[in-house]
Amino acid sequence: PASQNTETKATIARKGEGSVLEQIDQGSVLKLPSSLLFENATSDAINQDMMLYIERIAKIIQKLPKRVHINVRGFTDNTPLNKTRFKSH
């Protein structure tokens, strides 16, 4: 419904500056810039606020009908990580 879409956009706008919710033929796409979630060349989330933001998105997804298909994609930067923590990127 339109009211749910408005609520979703409002939730995303509150904490996710730089995030974009797009409507496409197949549905909706939420794009989160990596700078919102991670420092460059790390795998640690930036802060607790962003973890809460992701939890809010998860709650929105949980309210969707079961027939809705969710596809999550993630990409990395090309900056090497700390070798003592990780063997490869």
Number of C-alpha atoms within 10 A of each C-alpha: 5 7 8 12 11 11 12 16 15 12 15 21 14 9 16 19 11 13 15 15 14 11 10 8 5 7 10 12 14 14 13 17 13 17 11 16 20 15 12 15 14 14 14 10 15 15 11 10 13 16 13 12 17 17 12 16 15 11 11 14 14 10 9 12 8 9 6 9 9 12 6 6 6 6 6 11 11 9 10 13 16 13 9 6 8 10 9 8 12
